[in-house]
Amino acid sequence: MRCLALILAATFLWLGEPGRGAEGYPTPVDPAEVSLSPYAYTGIVDTADASGSGAVAIHPRLVLGCAHVNFTEANTWYPNGSIRWFWNWNQGTYPGDGDGVTLTGYFYFSTYRSNALRFGMDSPRAFAVDFVANYSASRDLAGGYAAGWVENGKAALTTGGRNKLISGYPSGRYPVDDPLEYRMHSTEFTDDMEVDRDNYLGLDGVETGAGNSGGPVWVWEGTDWAFAGVLVSGLEESLDGGSSIGVCALNSGAWGVITSALRKTKTAGLLLNKTFSLGGVPAAIPDQSSVSRTFTASGLVGVIQGIKLSLGVTHPRQGDLIITLRSPSGKTVTLLSAVAKNKSSRANLTWSRRAISGFANLPANGTWTLTVRDAYPQHTGSVQSGSLEITTR
């Protein structure tokens, strides 16, 4: 079994930052540390012709990596059920078949193959979509756990001066049968990456060496490491003689790949559908004024597919009310408009999982603001309760 040695790519909760190794250079992970984050989520992705690295992140049945590991030398994709996962491997020899799990299938950007064939596998056009979400429909892949993630890996890796780390298996930098050939490695750096094209980021002065394709790229979040993308190029030497790496960062496009894989696991659960309660209720609605309360949405992946709102308001005339909902990205939709004062109106308002349109394909996580305004004098009321059900895709 050869490594993927192309020059182009060539307890689980821990509350302290690991000791830093040599800046920008891969060093073996001490076997005593493999239970620590992020090494606890790292493993080998194995195909019939090659191997790469991956990470169980976002969901315990997903292995995130790079697409070219799943791409054959004949420029086709490996069939579903032919890729194996060896979780948390940190030994000097390649694992045997009995040590791994056969993955059910995978999803990737549909443009990867055409870009690789047209522009070459080492083109930034191909690297920018060099991302794959492998999945297991029946088995958890890291002991039931999954690493955390950042929703915008591109922003996390290019700004903010965060500490960064790549874990994986740069076996191509070692001679065959070297005791370090299939040991897990860690490459740490602090410099911010630069955008080469779209979602493909580069950085000089850091290298992993060949074989580490798909190695997860992590950013330090203050208390733990979070997944931000995958290594797709681990050049030991760039054209100008310096070392360099390339990364496909997690972004909004990657969520479609991830959510497609999540649905195949049939265990997506709260990652794709979640209900959030309205805070600060009951709340009085002042006469001829307004009151605002918020829902705080978190933990969803993907973009909005649908929203359902439940709401209870007491008021002698619901026709006096104007109700709006503002998304975390700032879009506001009017849900109810006041009727003319001289028109009849029912008392009170009760909505039960009412479908709300106007927010499709927007980000789901963040603060949602519900505002209820009393348009006419004489009557007052209150917001009694509310919940927001969000489904993503």
VOPAGU-2260 file (C-alpha; in pm, 1 decimal, decimal comma):
REM VOPAGU-2260
SITE   aa  ch    i         X         Y         Z
SITE  MET   A    0       0,0       0,0       0,0
SITE  ARG   A    1     157,2     328,8    -103,0
SITE  CYS   A    2      73,6     662,1      54,8
SITE  LEU   A    3     -82,6     941,3    -144,9
SITE  ALA   A    4     255,3    1094,9    -214,4
SITE  LEU   A    5     170,5    1339,7    -491,6
SITE  ILE   A    6     369,0    1657,1    -442,8
SITE  LEU   A    7      41,1    1846,1    -449,0
SITE  ALA   A    8     -93,3    1682,0    -136,9
SITE  ALA   A    9     139,9    1508,4     -71,0
SITE  THR   A   10   -1132,8    1129,3    2770,9
SITE  PHE   A   11   -1225,9    1363,1    2440,8
SITE  LEU   A   12   -1272,7    1700,3    2613,1
SITE  TRP   A   13    -953,1    1878,0    2706,0
SITE  LEU   A   14    -944,2    2232,0    2836,4
SITE  GLY   A   15    -579,0    2320,2    2784,4
SITE  GLU   A   16    -392,6    2411,9    2465,4
SITE  PRO   A   17    -138,0    2142,0    2368,3
SITE  GLY   A   18     228,5    2223,7    2397,8
SITE  ARG   A   19     355,8    2370,6    2073,6
SITE  GLY   A   20     604,3    2180,2    1858,7
SITE  ALA   A   21     839,6    2318,9    1596,3
SITE  GLU   A   22     662,6    2606,4    1420,0
SITE  GLY   A   23     547,6    2506,9    1071,9
SITE  TYR   A   24     708,0    2163,5    1075,8
SITE  PRO   A   25     539,2    1825,2    1132,9
SITE  THR   A   26     633,4    1637,9    1448,2
SITE  PRO   A   27     509,8    1296,0    1568,2
SITE  VAL   A   28     228,4    1299,4    1821,9
SITE  ASP   A   29     319,4    1139,6    2151,6
SITE  PRO   A   30     105,3     823,3    2193,5
SITE  ALA   A   31       6,6     953,9    2536,9
SITE  GLU   A   32    -162,1    1252,4    2368,7
SITE  VAL   A   33    -379,3    1073,2    2111,7
SITE  SER   A   34    -682,2    1091,4    2341,1
SITE  LEU   A   35    -655,4    1471,8    2349,3
SITE  SER   A   36    -831,9    1710,9    2113,3
SITE  PRO   A   37    -780,0    1734,3    1817,8
SITE  TYR   A   38    -579,1    1413,3    1780,1
SITE  ALA   A   39    -871,3    1218,1    1925,2
SITE  TYR   A   40   -1070,3    1282,5    1605,2
SITE  THR   A   41    -793,0    1215,6    1350,1
SITE  GLY   A   42    -737,8     900,2    1145,8
SITE  ILE   A   43    -628,9     737,8     819,1
SITE  VAL   A   44    -855,2     723,8     511,7
SITE  ASP   A   45    -764,5     418,4     301,7
SITE  THR   A   46    -843,7     339,3     -63,9
SITE  ALA   A   47    -737,6      58,0    -295,8
SITE  ASP   A   48    -442,3     259,9    -428,4
SITE  ALA   A   49    -351,3     513,9    -165,4
SITE  SER   A   50    -418,5     661,2     175,0
SITE  GLY   A   51    -479,8    1003,7     322,4
SITE  SER   A   52    -591,3    1167,5     644,2
SITE  GLY   A   53    -930,1    1272,3     780,4
SITE  ALA   A   54   -1120,2    1386,5    1086,2
SITE  VAL   A   55   -1449,2    1303,1    1253,5
SITE  ALA   A   56   -1598,7    1649,5    1286,3
SITE  ILE   A   57   -1946,4    1803,5    1305,9
SITE  HIS   A   58   -2113,7    1463,6    1346,8
SITE  PRO   A   59   -1984,4    1128,2    1484,1
SITE  ARG   A   60   -2064,5     947,9    1157,7
SITE  LEU   A   61   -1882,3    1188,1     924,9
SITE  VAL   A   62   -1517,5    1172,2     819,1
SITE  LEU   A   63   -1419,3    1498,3     652,8
SITE  GLY   A   64   -1126,4    1499,0     412,2
SITE  CYS   A   65   -1016,8    1600,7      63,1
SITE  ALA   A   66   -1175,5    1480,3    -259,7
SITE  HIS   A   67    -858,5    1377,8    -440,7
SITE  VAL   A   68    -804,1    1094,4    -190,7
SITE  ASN   A   69   -1134,2     947,6    -318,6
SITE  PHE   A   70   -1033,2    1010,2    -681,4
SITE  THR   A   71    -860,7     723,4    -865,7
SITE  GLU   A   72    -552,8     734,9   -1087,4
SITE  ALA   A   73    -789,9     666,6   -1378,8
SITE  ASN   A   74    -969,2     997,0   -1308,6
SITE  THR   A   75   -1282,5     830,4   -1174,2
SITE  TRP   A   76   -1432,0     804,8    -826,5
SITE  TYR   A   77   -1389,1     503,3    -603,6
SITE  PRO   A   78   -1721,7     320,5    -562,0
SITE  ASN   A   79   -1920,5     363,6    -241,4
SITE  GLY   A   80   -1824,9     106,2      18,7
SITE  SER   A   81   -1462,6      79,3     -96,6
SITE  ILE   A   82   -1304,1     331,2     141,5
SITE  ARG   A   83   -1194,3     240,3     492,7
SITE  TRP   A   84   -1138,0     451,0     804,5
SITE  PHE   A   85    -875,0     382,7    1068,9
SITE  TRP   A   86    -954,6     605,3    1362,1
SITE  ASN   A   87    -688,1     750,1    1590,6
SITE  TRP   A   88    -407,9     537,2    1443,7
SITE  ASN   A   89     -66,0     612,6    1594,1
SITE  GLN   A   90     159,3     315,4    1531,3
SITE  GLY   A   91     468,7     265,9    1320,5
SITE  THR   A   92     310,6      24,1    1072,8
SITE  TYR   A   93      14,7      51,7     837,9
SITE  PRO   A   94    -310,9     -77,5     992,5
SITE  GLY   A   95    -459,0    -409,2     886,9
SITE  ASP   A   96    -811,4    -441,7     746,6
SITE  GLY   A   97    -942,3    -567,0    1078,7
SITE  ASP   A   98    -845,7    -238,8    1246,1
SITE  GLY   A   99   -1075,6     -20,9    1037,8
SITE  VAL   A  100   -1435,8      57,5     944,4
SITE  THR   A  101   -1571,3      42,9     589,2
SITE  LEU   A  102   -1738,4     375,4     509,7
SITE  THR   A  103   -2079,3     360,6     344,2
SITE  GLY   A  104   -2024,4     641,4      95,0
SITE  TYR   A  105   -1929,4    1003,5      45,1
SITE  PHE   A  106   -2024,0    1339,7    -109,0
SITE  TYR   A  107   -1803,2    1595,5    -281,9
SITE  PHE   A  108   -1832,0    1914,3    -484,2
SITE  SER   A  109   -1968,7    1817,8    -827,2
SITE  THR   A  110   -1719,1    2049,8    -995,7
SITE  TYR   A  111   -1411,2    1880,2    -853,3
SITE  ARG   A  112   -1363,8    1618,4   -1127,4
SITE  SER   A  113   -1422,7    1859,1   -1416,4
SITE  ASN   A  114   -1187,1    2116,0   -1265,1
SITE  ALA   A  115    -919,8    1853,9   -1199,2
SITE  LEU   A  116    -942,1    1719,7   -1554,7
SITE  ARG   A  117    -954,0    2059,9   -1720,1
SITE  PHE   A  118    -703,6    2254,6   -1511,6
SITE  GLY   A  119    -503,8    1981,1   -1336,5
SITE  MET   A  120    -521,0    1840,2    -985,0
SITE  ASP   A  121    -267,5    2096,0    -862,5
SITE  SER   A  122    -469,7    2391,4    -989,2
SITE  PRO   A  123    -623,5    2635,9    -740,2
SITE  ARG   A  124    -951,6    2582,0    -930,3
SITE  ALA   A  125    -947,3    2215,8    -826,4
SITE  PHE   A  126    -805,2    2279,0    -480,1
SITE  ALA   A  127   -1085,6    2526,6    -401,0
SITE  VAL   A  128   -1343,1    2242,5    -417,1
SITE  ASP   A  129   -1114,3    1961,5    -299,0
SITE  PHE   A  130   -1338,4    1859,4      -9,8
SITE  VAL   A  131   -1528,6    1538,6      70,2
SITE  ALA   A  132   -1766,0    1423,2     344,2
SITE  ASN   A  133   -1736,2    1046,5     394,0
SITE  TYR   A  134   -2005,0     885,0     605,8
SITE  SER   A  135   -2105,5     568,7     786,6
SITE  ALA   A  136   -2479,1     501,7     798,6
SITE  SER   A  137   -2462,7     256,9    1088,2
SITE  ARG   A  138   -2152,2     318,5    1301,2
SITE  ASP   A  139   -2003,4     606,4    1495,4
SITE  LEU   A  140   -1648,1     671,0    1381,1
SITE  ALA   A  141   -1476,4     827,7    1683,4
SITE  GLY   A  142   -1628,2     654,4    1980,5
SITE  GLY   A  143   -1953,4     845,4    1949,2
SITE  TYR   A  144   -1784,4    1186,4    1958,4
SITE  ALA   A  145   -1718,6    1451,4    1693,0
SITE  ALA   A  146   -1494,3    1754,9    1694,5
SITE  GLY   A  147   -1635,2    2105,3    1699,2
SITE  TRP   A  148   -1607,4    2334,1    1398,7
SITE  VAL   A  149   -1611,2    2695,2    1288,8
SITE  GLU   A  150   -1884,7    2796,8    1045,6
SITE  ASN   A  151   -1651,5    3010,9     833,7
SITE  GLY   A  152   -1315,2    2840,4     812,8
SITE  LYS   A  153   -1191,0    3086,2     552,5
SITE  ALA   A  154   -1237,9    3379,1     790,1
SITE  ALA   A  155   -1091,0    3187,9    1083,5
SITE  LEU   A  156    -776,4    3092,7     891,4
SITE  THR   A  157    -711,7    3426,2     719,6
SITE  THR   A  158    -779,9    3673,9    1001,6
SITE  GLY   A  159    -753,4    3707,6    1375,0
SITE  GLY   A  160    -405,4    3573,8    1449,3
SITE  ARG   A  161    -535,2    3243,8    1585,4
SITE  ASN   A  162    -313,2    2946,8    1661,6
SITE  LYS   A  163    -357,4    2677,5    1397,1
SITE  LEU   A  164    -275,0    2308,8    1378,7
SITE  ILE   A  165    -280,0    2036,2    1112,3
SITE  SER   A  166    -303,2    1673,6    1222,9
SITE  GLY   A  167    -259,1    1370,3    1000,7
SITE  TYR   A  168     -18,7    1122,7     845,7
SITE  PRO   A  169     259,6    1268,7     626,1
SITE  SER   A  170     390,6     919,8     550,8
SITE  GLY   A  171     536,5    1025,2     215,6
SITE  ARG   A  172     817,6    1212,4     386,5
SITE  TYR   A  173     958,2     887,7     532,1
SITE  PRO   A  174    1129,2     584,3     377,8
SITE  VAL   A  175     922,6     265,9     359,6
SITE  ASP   A  176     911,1      82,1     692,8
SITE  ASP   A  177    1043,0     380,5     885,7
SITE  PRO   A  178     897,7     360,1    1240,5
SITE  LEU   A  179     751,6     709,5    1195,5
SITE  GLU   A  180     591,7     640,2     856,2
SITE  TYR   A  181     239,4     584,7     990,5
SITE  ARG   A  182     261,3     771,4    1316,9
SITE  MET   A  183      16,1    1059,7    1360,3
SITE  HIS   A  184     180,6    1400,4    1319,8
SITE  SER   A  185     100,0    1755,4    1422,0
SITE  THR   A  186     200,5    2072,8    1235,7
SITE  GLU   A  187     140,2    2399,4    1420,3
SITE  PHE   A  188     164,0    2757,4    1293,0
SITE  THR   A  189      43,6    3107,1    1380,4
SITE  ASP   A  190      60,3    3307,5    1057,1
SITE  ASP   A  191    -270,3    3387,4     886,5
SITE  MET   A  192    -328,6    3213,7     554,7
SITE  GLU   A  193    -385,1    3402,3     229,0
SITE  VAL   A  194    -660,9    3348,7     -27,7
SITE  ASP   A  195    -518,0    3202,2    -348,6
SITE  ARG   A  196    -853,2    3146,3    -517,9
SITE  ASP   A  197   -1208,6    3126,7    -385,5
SITE  ASN   A  198   -1190,4    2882,7     -95,9
SITE  TYR   A  199    -830,9    2771,3    -154,6
SITE  LEU   A  200    -589,7    2922,6      97,3
SITE  GLY   A  201    -211,6    2915,4      92,6
SITE  LEU   A  202      74,8    2987,3     328,9
SITE  ASP   A  203     450,5    2987,3     275,7
SITE  GLY   A  204     689,2    2881,2     547,8
SITE  VAL   A  205     481,5    2582,1     662,6
SITE  GLU   A  206     491,1    2227,1     527,3
SITE  THR   A  207     366,6    1881,5     612,2
SITE  GLY   A  208     522,4    1682,7     331,9
SITE  ALA   A  209     358,4    1437,0      96,6
SITE  GLY   A  210      95,5    1192,6     217,9
SITE  ASN   A  211     -95,8    1422,1     452,6
SITE  SER   A  212    -379,0    1489,5     205,4
SITE  GLY   A  213    -707,4    1547,0     387,7
SITE  GLY   A  214    -538,1    1626,5     715,2
SITE  PRO   A  215    -777,5    1837,3     923,5
SITE  VAL   A  216    -681,7    2199,6     978,6
SITE  TRP   A  217    -780,1    2324,4    1324,2
SITE  VAL   A  218    -803,0    2669,2    1483,2
SITE  TRP   A  219    -775,2    2739,1    1854,2
SITE  GLU   A  220   -1107,3    2866,0    1994,7
SITE  GLY   A  221    -986,9    2960,2    2341,3
SITE  THR   A  222   -1072,3    2633,8    2514,6
SITE  ASP   A  223   -1043,9    2375,6    2236,5
SITE  TRP   A  224    -948,2    2316,2    1873,6
SITE  ALA   A  225   -1218,1    2351,2    1606,6
SITE  PHE   A  226   -1228,0    2212,3    1251,1
SITE  ALA   A  227   -1176,5    2478,8     981,7
SITE  GLY   A  228   -1078,9    2290,6     662,3
SITE  VAL   A  229    -857,9    2022,1     510,8
SITE  LEU   A  230    -502,6    2015,0     382,2
SITE  VAL   A  231    -499,5    1963,9       5,2
SITE  SER   A  232    -137,0    2056,7     -72,2
SITE  GLY   A  233     154,5    1979,1     155,8
SITE  LEU   A  234     444,1    2092,6     -62,9
SITE  GLU   A  235     780,8    2036,5      96,5
SITE  GLU   A  236     930,3    2295,0    -137,7
SITE  SER   A  237     758,6    2559,8    -350,0
SITE  LEU   A  238     882,8    2688,0    -684,5
SITE  ASP   A  239    1081,8    2966,0    -520,7
SITE  GLY   A  240    1256,3    2718,9    -291,6
SITE  GLY   A  241    1048,4    2774,3      20,5
SITE  SER   A  242     803,7    2548,1     198,4
SITE  SER   A  243     430,1    2592,1     144,0
SITE  ILE   A  244      87,8    2442,5     218,8
SITE  GLY   A  245    -258,3    2474,7      65,4
SITE  VAL   A  246    -592,8    2431,6     238,1
SITE  CYS   A  247    -954,9    2392,5     125,7
SITE  ALA   A  248   -1134,3    2590,4     395,5
SITE  LEU   A  249   -1479,9    2513,9     528,4
SITE  ASN   A  250   -1732,3    2759,9     384,6
SITE  SER   A  251   -2098,7    2794,5     292,5
SITE  GLY   A  252   -2056,9    2574,3     -14,6
SITE  ALA   A  253   -1915,2    2290,7     196,0
SITE  TRP   A  254   -2232,1    2278,7     404,5
SITE  GLY   A  255   -2423,8    2132,5     110,4
SITE  VAL   A  256   -2170,3    1848,2      91,4
SITE  ILE   A  257   -2187,9    1794,2     466,4
SITE  THR   A  258   -2566,8    1801,9     494,6
SITE  SER   A  259   -2601,1    1557,6     202,2
SITE  ALA   A  260   -2380,2    1315,0     392,0
SITE  LEU   A  261   -2565,3    1381,1     717,4
SITE  ARG   A  262   -2895,9    1278,8     563,5
SITE  LYS   A  263   -2743,8     950,1     451,7
SITE  THR   A  264   -2648,3     870,8     811,2
SITE  LYS   A  265   -3015,7     899,5     915,3
SITE  THR   A  266   -2888,8    1039,4    1245,3
SITE  ALA   A  267   -2858,9    1407,8    1162,6
SITE  GLY   A  268   -3086,0    1496,3    1452,6
SITE  LEU   A  269   -3058,5    1847,4    1590,7
SITE  LEU   A  270   -2790,6    1949,5    1341,8
SITE  LEU   A  271   -3054,9    1999,8    1071,4
SITE  ASN   A  272   -3367,8    2075,3    1273,6
SITE  LYS   A  273   -3396,7    2258,1    1602,5
SITE  THR   A  274   -3651,4    2461,2    1800,3
SITE  PHE   A  275   -3557,8    2772,7    1998,6
SITE  SER   A  276   -3766,5    2945,9    2268,0
SITE  LEU   A  277   -3839,8    3316,5    2276,3
SITE  GLY   A  278   -3654,7    3482,5    2560,4
SITE  GLY   A  279   -3783,4    3740,5    2804,9
SITE  VAL   A  280   -4153,8    3656,7    2795,5
SITE  PRO   A  281   -4416,3    3743,3    2902,3
SITE  ALA   A  282   -4345,4    4097,2    2781,0
SITE  ALA   A  283   -4584,1    4394,5    2779,7
SITE  ILE   A  284   -4666,1    4566,4    2450,9
SITE  PRO   A  285   -4679,0    4940,6    2526,6
SITE  ASP   A  286   -4966,6    5142,5    2383,5
SITE  GLN   A  287   -4867,3    5283,2    2042,3
SITE  SER   A  288   -4515,6    5146,0    2086,4
SITE  SER   A  289   -4329,9    4818,4    2039,5
SITE  VAL   A  290   -4153,2    4542,7    2225,6
SITE  SER   A  291   -3873,2    4321,1    2087,9
SITE  ARG   A  292   -3763,1    3981,0    2210,1
SITE  THR   A  293   -3508,9    3736,9    2067,9
SITE  PHE   A  294   -3450,5    3374,2    1977,2
SITE  THR   A  295   -3085,7    3260,6    1992,1
SITE  ALA   A  296   -3024,2    2990,7    1732,1
SITE  SER   A  297   -2707,9    2779,9    1745,9
SITE  GLY   A  298   -2569,9    2440,5    1649,0
SITE  LEU   A  299   -2741,9    2410,4    1309,5
SITE  VAL   A  300   -2545,2    2329,8     994,2
SITE  GLY   A  301   -2622,8    2438,7     640,2
SITE  VAL   A  302   -2859,2    2711,9     528,7
SITE  ILE   A  303   -3226,6    2762,6     603,5
SITE  GLN   A  304   -3474,9    2535,8     430,3
SITE  GLY   A  305   -3784,0    2628,5     631,9
SITE  ILE   A  306   -3904,9    2809,7     943,5
SITE  LYS   A  307   -4212,7    2758,8    1160,4
SITE  LEU   A  308   -4316,5    3008,1    1425,8
SITE  SER   A  309   -4536,6    2947,6    1728,3
SITE  LEU   A  310   -4655,0    3262,3    1903,4
SITE  GLY   A  311   -4902,7    3358,1    2172,7
SITE  VAL   A  312   -5009,7    3724,2    2214,2
SITE  THR   A  313   -5289,4    3865,5    2429,0
SITE  HIS   A  314   -5450,4    4187,7    2303,4
SITE  PRO   A  315   -5811,0    4310,5    2274,9
SITE  ARG   A  316   -5755,4    4377,8    1901,9
SITE  GLN   A  317   -5501,4    4168,4    1715,7
SITE  GLY   A  318   -5571,6    4398,3    1420,4
SITE  ASP   A  319   -5381,1    4671,4    1603,5
SITE  LEU   A  320   -5060,1    4471,8    1582,7
SITE  ILE   A  321   -4765,8    4480,7    1343,6
SITE  ILE   A  322   -4531,0    4181,2    1384,8
SITE  THR   A  323   -4189,2    4147,2    1220,5
SITE  LEU   A  324   -3907,2    3891,8    1235,4
SITE  ARG   A  325   -3544,9    3984,8    1164,1
SITE  SER   A  326   -3284,9    3719,0    1082,3
SITE  PRO   A  327   -2923,5    3715,3    1210,5
SITE  SER   A  328   -2810,1    3839,4     868,5
SITE  GLY   A  329   -3041,2    4140,8     893,1
SITE  LYS   A  330   -3330,1    4046,9     664,2
SITE  THR   A  331   -3667,9    4149,7     806,6
SITE  VAL   A  332   -4003,7    3995,8     711,8
SITE  THR   A  333   -4341,5    4139,5     815,4
SITE  LEU   A  334   -4556,2    3859,2     953,1
SITE  LEU   A  335   -4868,1    4059,7    1040,7
SITE  SER   A  336   -4986,2    4405,8     936,0
SITE  ALA   A  337   -5238,7    4615,9    1130,3
SITE  VAL   A  338   -5586,1    4662,5     983,9
SITE  ALA   A  339   -5762,2    4999,3     968,8
SITE  LYS   A  340   -5870,2    5115,9    1311,8
SITE  ASN   A  341   -6239,5    5126,3    1212,1
SITE  LYS   A  342   -6237,7    4762,8    1097,6
SITE  SER   A  343   -6340,6    4482,9    1328,2
SITE  SER   A  344   -6071,6    4262,5    1476,8
SITE  ARG   A  345   -6053,3    3949,9    1688,8
SITE  ALA   A  346   -5896,8    3950,1    2030,2
SITE  ASN   A  347   -5564,6    3777,1    2093,4
SITE  LEU   A  348   -5339,0    3588,0    1853,9
SITE  THR   A  349   -5226,1    3225,6    1857,0
SITE  TRP   A  350   -4998,3    3072,4    1593,8
SITE  SER   A  351   -4896,3    2708,5    1611,3
SITE  ARG   A  352   -4594,9    2618,2    1393,4
SITE  ARG   A  353   -4697,3    2869,1    1129,3
SITE  ALA   A  354   -4476,7    2843,5     817,2
SITE  ILE   A  355   -4274,1    3159,9     759,0
SITE  SER   A  356   -4134,4    3242,4     415,2
SITE  GLY   A  357   -3863,8    3482,8     306,4
SITE  PHE   A  358   -3557,6    3338,8     481,4
SITE  ALA   A  359   -3464,9    3044,7     255,6
SITE  ASN   A  360   -3090,8    2987,9     198,6
SITE  LEU   A  361   -2985,3    3238,0     465,0
SITE  PRO   A  362   -2763,1    3149,9     763,5
SITE  ALA   A  363   -2960,2    2998,4    1050,8
SITE  ASN   A  364   -2742,3    3052,1    1356,1
SITE  GLY   A  365   -2742,4    3376,8    1550,3
SITE  THR   A  366   -2991,8    3617,0    1704,3
SITE  TRP   A  367   -3344,6    3634,4    1560,2
SITE  THR   A  368   -3547,1    3937,8    1667,0
SITE  LEU   A  369   -3925,9    3933,4    1695,8
SITE  THR   A  370   -4086,2    4278,5    1723,7
SITE  VAL   A  371   -4453,1    4338,0    1808,4
SITE  ARG   A  372   -4586,5    4693,2    1766,3
SITE  ASP   A  373   -4919,9    4836,7    1878,6
SITE  ALA   A  374   -5030,1    5073,3    1599,4
SITE  TYR   A  375   -5331,5    5242,6    1764,6
SITE  PRO   A  376   -5416,4    5401,1    2102,4
SITE  GLN   A  377   -5640,2    5279,1    2385,1
SITE  HIS   A  378   -5553,8    4905,9    2398,4
SITE  THR   A  379   -5248,7    4721,9    2531,6
SITE  GLY   A  380   -5146,1    4357,8    2548,0
SITE  SER   A  381   -4848,6    4129,1    2596,8
SITE  VAL   A  382   -4636,2    3867,2    2422,7
SITE  GLN   A  383   -4692,3    3550,1    2623,2
SITE  SER   A  384   -4482,8    3285,5    2450,0
SITE  GLY   A  385   -4297,7    3197,7    2132,3
SITE  SER   A  386   -4081,7    2932,7    1967,7
SITE  LEU   A  387   -3895,0    2919,3    1637,6
SITE  GLU   A  388   -3841,6    2587,3    1458,3
SITE  ILE   A  389   -3566,6    2602,4    1196,3
SITE  THR   A  390   -3488,6    2332,1     940,3
SITE  THR   A  391   -3167,8    2353,8     739,4
SITE  ARG   A  392   -3029,2    2179,9     434,4
